Amino acid sequence: MEDILLFFKENSKLLVPLLMFSTVIVIGFVATYFSNKKVMLREFKKSRKKQINRIQENEYAKIIGKAKHVHEPLEAPLSGRQCVYYHVMVEVKGDKNWRRIINDEKHQDFFIESNSEMAIVKMSALSKSMKRYHLVKDYKQKSGFRNDAPEKLEAYLKYHNKKSTGVLGINKTIRYTEGVIELNEPIAVKGVAKWSMLKEPIEGYSYSKILTLTGTKKEKLLITDEPKALQRIHDRF
């Protein structure tokens, strides 16, 4: 300990930069560890994936399967993909930092199919405090200097009362990202299990009861297409 104190005393000019560097490292670690993605992945690891027919009432259960639509599918606004969930972010470059100008999220209730069984992922009645999601942003576009926004992006900006150009019609530097849960895409879902009798038959589904996954403030409904949440898949679904 005395050697360390002596070192810093003899090299006092290094102390401030080292403290600043250490602070940046700690802040970066904390921000990553508590990010939405990391929190969700840790929660998914706590549970083994289960066959739908083996899930008990009120169990906080994980299912890995393929997304299927219940209602008319949504259309992702940038890529045009059919989906049950999309999230679009648009950011404009300022003098130093990027500033978010659009944060557009839309979803619907949907089925998850695993081993020829289906469950309903119920999102419509849940508040934000009862659910978490992480969608891989796999569609990216940019517009800016000598790179005009395509017509579809321009129309999307206009719909949200935004423009791709600024003073004198000069292009702003803008980046667009979109994540979706496409139809038939492999996903991981974790939620509170509720069994109910079917009031009407579902095409291709032969059971009289169906499982619904929902969420609470304590046991949130988790939804992701992050590959790391799907890594331990050994059987086909």
N, C-alpha and C positions, 0 to 999 in steps of 0.2 A: 504493500500500500504506500509506504514511504517513497519507494522508487517511482511509483506512478505520480505522486504529488510533486516529486522533484523534477520529473520529466516535464510536467505541465508548467512548473515554475520557470524552468529554463527555456521552455518553448511556448510562452504565453500567447504569442501571436497565432498559434495554431488552435487555441482553445475555442474561440468564437466560430471559425469555420467548421470545426468538428462538431460543435453543439448544433449548428445549423444543419449540417449533413445528417446527424443523428435524428433531429426533429423531423426532417423530411422523410427519412426511412420509417420512423414510427408512424407518422401520419399516413403514409402510403400503405403500410401493413394494416392499420386499423380500417382504413377506407376499403381495402380489398376484402378483409376478413368479414366485415359487416355489410358488404354489398348484397344487393338482392339476390344475385346469382349464387354467391357462396352460401348465404343463409339457406336458400332452397336446396342446394346440393347436399348440405349437411343433414337437413331434415329428411330428404329422400333416402339417405344412407342408413337412417335409423330403422327402416322397415324393409322386409323382403317383399318382392312382388308376389301377389297371390292370385290364384284363379278366382274368378268372380263368384262362382257358386260356393266358395269356401269362406267368403267374407261374412263376418258376423254383424248383426245389428249394432249400430253406434261405434263400430270399430274404426279407428283412424288408419285407413288402409291405402296401400299403393297398388296401382294398376298400370301396366305397360301394354299398350296396344295401339290401334290405329283409329284416327279421328273419323267419324261418320256424321253426316249432317242429319238433324232432326227436321229443321225447317228449310226453306229455300236458302242455299248457301250465300254467304256474303261474297262480294268481289273486292279484292284488295285494290285500293285506289291508284297505286303507282304501277304495279306489275300486272294487274288484271286477273290474278290467280283466284280461283274459287277456294273459299276457306270458311272456317267457323270462328276465326279470331284474327284480327290484324292490329298492328301497332305501327304507326308512321311518325317519324320525327323529322322535322325540318329545322336546320340551323343556318344562321347567316354569320359570316365572318365580320367581326368588328375590327377596331384598331389593333387589339391584342388577343381577344378571346372570341370564341364562338358563342352565339346567343340563340337560344331556342325560340322559334317563332310559331311552331305548330307541334302539338303533342296530341295526336289523333289516335284514339283507341276504340275499337268496336268489337263486340263479341255476341255470341248467342249460345243457348243451351245446345249440347251436342252429345252424340253417343261416343263411347270408346269401346272398340271391339277387340277381344282377346280370346284366342282359342274357340272361336265360333260363338262366344257369349258376348253380351253387350250390357253396358251400364250407361246411365245418363249422367253427364256432368252438368250440374245445375248451377248456373251462374247468374241468371237474370234477377233473382231476388236477393243477391248478396251485396252487402255494402263493401267498400274498399278495404275496410278493416278486417274482413273475413276471407280475403283471398290474396294470393300472390301469383304472379306469373313472370316468366322470363322467356321471351321469344328471340331466337337467333336472328339477327338482322342480316339476312342473306341477299337482300336487294339494295344496291347502293347506286346513287347517281350524284353528279355534281354539275353545277352551272356557274359561269363566271366570265372572266375576261376572255373574249374571243370564243366563248362557248355558251351560246344561247340556250335557255331552258327549252326542251322539246314541248310541243303543243300540249301533251297530256299533263306535264308538270306545270305548265303555265296555267292551264285550266284548274288544276288542283289548288294552286296558290290563289287564284282569283276566287274560288269557292270559299276560301278561308280569309278573304279580304286582304291578301298579301300580293306583292309584286316582285318579280325577279330583277327589276331595274330600279335605279335610284335617280338622283339628280341628273338631268340632261340625258336620260335614257341609258345611262351606263349600267352594265350588268353588275349586280351584287354577286359576291362569292357565296354560294349556297351549296349545302350538302343535304341529301335526302336519303333516309334509311327506312327500310320497311321489313318487318318480321311478321310471318303469318303461320297459322296452323292450317295447312292445306288439307283437303279431303284425302283420306287414306294415308296421311303422314304418321309415322311412328311418334308417339308422345308418351310422356310419363305424367300421371295424375295421382295426387294423394288427397284424400278427403274423408269426411265423416260419412259412414255408410248408413243408408236408410233403405229398407226393403218395403215395397208396396205391390199390391195386386194390380195387374193391368186391366184398365177399363175397356180398352180396345186392343185387338191384336196388332202386332208389328210385323210387317212383311219380312220373312226370313228369320223370324225369332219364334221359337216353339214353346217358350216357357210362359207360365201363368203369372209369375212374379218378376219384377225387375229391380235392380239395384240403382239407387241414386247416390251420387257423391256430392256432398255439399260442404260447407265450412262454418266455423264459428270464429270468434275473436281469438280464442286460445288455440284451436286446431284449425288453421286456415286451409282453405282449398288451394292446392298448389298445382300449377299447370306449366309444363315446359316441353320444348322440343330440343333442349340442350343435349348434344350427344353424350356428355359425361353422365347424364341421368339415365341413359339407355345402355350403358356399357355392359352390364351384367345380364344380357339377354342370351340365353342358351337354347331356349325352345322357340319354335315358330309360333307366331300369333297371327 
